[in-house]
Structure formats: structure tokens, C-alpha cells
């Protein structure tokens, strides 16, 4: 049980940290960066790619990846809801184990640890959601 909670916590921590680095690269391009189509458009400005480039929006509020209705917020919400449901179910199961331990200190201790680990996992999920929301609002 401890191993699973550690894996879930590490996943959310790495996910929240890695998205920040990706977004930082998108928001702050290096100096002198003219875009991925600079060489093609310099040689052939009438190419379809160059014409499509002008139609692309740089507004992050309409981005299909990290805009308000983008893929990243939807995936983050689904993962947070799933992890929250799992944590609440684990708390309930551990509570039932605690009630039915009938004075056995080992069963009671295991149930208590289950409640503690599930609560810590729930806090980590909430913190990951706050970090993701902060990053998405910062780039938007």
C-alpha cells in the first residue's frame, strides 16, 4: 500500500514539475528565434506552410493544448478526480478496517497508516492541482 501511494505521489509531482518546464520553453523563446518555419519561408514565402503560419494563433487563451478548454487542463482534472476518489475510498476502507480490528494492535496500526497515507496522497493531489492551475494561469 505504501509503495502504491509513493508511486502515485511521485507521478503527480513529476507531472506538475515537467509541465512547468515545457510551458516555460513555449512562453519564452530564445532571443533571435524566428519560428520553426523561418528557413522554409525565407526561401519560398508563397509555400502553404508559410501561409498557414500566419493563421496560427499565439493567444494562449485559445490554445488547444493548454487553453481553458485545452487537453492539459482536462487531463489534469480527470487525473485529480480519479486520484481523489481513490484516496477517499482508501480512507473509507481503512476506517472500516480500523472499526473491525477488534483490539488487534497490528490491524489497527495498519488501518491507521492507510488513513494517513491516503490523506497525504489527497493533499499531494490538491497541491499538484494548485501548481498546474498556477502554471496554466501564468502562461495564459
Secondary structure, DSSP 4 states (H G I P E B T S, - for coil): -HHHHHHHHHHHHHHHHHHHHHHHHHHSPPTT---TTHHHHHH-TTSHHHHHHHH----GGG-TTTSTTSHHHHHHHHHHHHHHHHHHHHHHHHHHHHHTTTT-HHHHHHHHHHHHHHHHHHHHHHHHHHHHHHHHHHH-
